[in-house]
């Protein structure tokens, strides 16, 4: 083999090694970029899911408050009716006692 041929082989090897290094760096950069993109997509999805959950919770909270207000109003009406009945019965009892005594 001639010296020139061996020099060409050695140069080709160095060129190939350099290209392999560049390719590896490019590959690593591509992987890092893909990871960044994936992380950003995941964060966006998390933010969107949280916003949707907040909307649902807000809606549920509003319905619960309305239901509570309705139930509270019904309770107060029932309590008012019971108080009226109690006053009426008390008055009837007082009238009956007075009638018996007099």
C-alpha positions in Angstrom: 0.0 0.0 0.0 1.2 3.4 -0.8 1.7 6.2 1.7 -0.8 8.4 -0.1 -3.5 5.7 0.1 -2.9 5.3 3.9 -3.0 9.1 4.3 -6.4 9.2 2.5 -7.7 6.4 4.7 -6.6 8.2 7.8 -8.1 11.5 6.6 -11.4 9.7 5.8 -11.4 8.1 9.2 -10.9 11.6 10.9 -13.7 13.0 8.7 -16.0 10.2 9.6 -15.2 10.6 13.3 -15.9 14.3 13.1 -19.2 13.7 11.2 -20.1 11.1 13.9 -19.4 13.6 16.6 -21.5 16.3 14.9 -24.3 13.8 14.3 -24.2 12.8 18.0 -24.4 16.5 19.0 -27.2 17.1 16.6 -29.0 14.0 18.0 -28.6 15.2 21.6 -29.8 18.7 20.6 -32.9 17.2 18.9 -33.6 15.0 22.0 -33.3 18.0 24.3 -35.6 20.1 22.0 -38.1 17.2 21.9 -38.0 17.0 25.7 -38.5 20.8 26.0 -41.5 20.6 23.6 -43.0 17.7 25.5 -42.6 19.4 28.9 -44.2 22.6 27.5 -47.1 20.5 26.1 -47.5 18.8 29.4 -47.5 22.1 31.3 -50.1 23.5 28.9 -52.2 20.5 29.4 -51.9 20.7 33.2 -52.8 24.4 33.1 -55.8 23.7 30.9 -56.9 20.8 33.1 -56.6 23.0 36.2 -58.7 25.8 34.5 -61.4 23.3 33.6 -61.4 21.8 37.1 -61.7 25.3 38.5 -64.7 26.0 36.2 -66.4 22.7 37.3 -65.7 23.4 41.0 -67.0 27.0 40.6 -70.2 25.7 38.9 -70.7 23.0 41.6 -70.0 25.6 44.3 -72.7 27.9 42.8 -75.2 25.1 42.7 -74.5 24.1 46.2 -74.9 27.7 47.4 -78.3 27.9 45.6 -79.4 24.6 47.0 -78.3 25.6 50.5 -80.2 29.0 50.2 -83.3 27.2 49.0 -83.2 24.6 51.8 -82.4 27.4 54.4 -85.4 29.4 53.2 -87.6 26.3 53.4 -86.4 25.6 57.0 -87.1 29.2 58.0 -90.6 29.0 56.6 -91.2 25.7 58.4 -89.8 27.2 61.6 -92.1 30.2 61.2 -95.2 28.1 60.7 -94.3 26.0 63.7 -93.9 29.1 65.8 -97.3 30.3 64.7 -98.9 27.0 65.5 -97.2 27.0 68.9 -98.5 30.5 69.7 -102.0 29.4 68.6 -101.9 26.3 70.8 -100.5 28.3 73.7 -103.4 30.9 73.3 -105.9 28.1 73.1 -104.5 26.5 76.2 -104.5 29.8 78.1 -108.1 30.4 77.0 -109.1 26.9 78.2 -107.4 27.4 81.5 -109.1 30.7 82.0 -112.4 29.2 81.0 -112.0 26.4 83.6 -110.8 28.8 86.3 -113.5 31.3 85.8 
